[in-house]
Amino acid sequence: MRLLVTGGCGFIGTNFIRYQLNVHPQTTIVNLDKLTYAGNPQNLTDIQQAHGGTRYFFEKADIADAAAVQAVIEKYSPDAVLNFAAESHVDRSISDPAPFVTTNVLGTQVLMQAARTAGIKRFVHISTDEVYGSLLPHEAPFTESNPLLPNSPYSASKAGADLMVRAFVETYGFPAIITRCSNNYGPYQFPEKLIPLMLGKAWENAPLPVYGDGTNVRDWIHVEDHCRGIDLALRKGRDGAVYNFGGNAERTNLDVVRAILRLTGKPESLISFVKDRPGHDRRYAMDFTLAGDELGYAPVHDFETGLADTLAWYEKHTTWLENVKSGAYLEFMSRWYGDR
Ligand code: NAD
């Protein structure tokens, strides 16, 4: 199977490429990535060395650039397309929503149009629980039939993309699947996101900034569980289906930050409550019964062990973390892939 993966230099895309190459020896990957600030090709240096030109190919391109996307699809004739590429950070979407609409909504439509023209038989669109909006503490977890009620420019752009995927399925019979997932954690996550951000601060003995009162709840899923779910959707999913994936690990932000302090042996006095994020959703939780029934999906990582393993990974890869934090990876990118 030859897969076109977009956004493969980001956190989840990197883990997905590694998962595919490990688990499916016959699979070949083409990674199409624009290399925004969040795309780090150093994540895949070892993959490039081991499989570059045989099982792994990289193309620097923008999913919103129709000619570039068409050229990549014509060059490699993939069997399936998986769309991970996105602007993904809620805080950035609040200060500047425009790139979120361009990449997440327009980019998804451009990519689907090119895939449809080429007669691609499977398109998996990676989405998020945030499209469902926010839950109250007593409310049941989101199912796939919950209405889309996004509250941030990020989640609105992801919901816009999901609706465009739905429209392609309904209008053209386009063979797409949408996967929606809760908060991921694991190796290679860009340190603007909660867990690597807090870990970096704890190591520096710097204040750990927690929004509001820290009681917002997220369901945490190990990125490897997410990648397995996406792989199951790719290989066993039903055209037109939407599948939720979760980790069975609802935790408040404060729970997560306290766990990081415990694991790093740092005091809770480092916690610093800061002004809440505007429109901050209170709670997300996922009902993934459908993915269990139709795909045989179940998360295998327990959160406390997975978090300890993740911290151990960052501890072993301090150079990776430092390169990202200092921006040294940007120099690497411009040397290897030209100006961005
Ligand atoms: P990320 O920000 O780490 O990576 C995004 C990648 O997309 C980067 O490599 C970036 O260079 C690339 N990219 C951005 N714009 C592009 C464009 N126009 N053309 C081509 N490439 C482009 O994101 P992530 O955390 O890996 O998330 C991947 C996907 O999973 C996203 O669609 C996100 O919405 C979704 N998701 C993420 C989470 C999470 O917890 N991280 C949870 C649910 C769903």
Residues whose N, C-alpha, C, O or C-beta is under 5 A from the ligand:
A	BS01	NAD	G7 G8 C9 G10 F11 I12 G13 L32 D33 K34 L35 T36 A38 G39 N40 A61 D62 I63 A64 N83 F84 A85 A86 E87 S88 T103 G107 I126 S127 T128 C181 S182 N183 N184
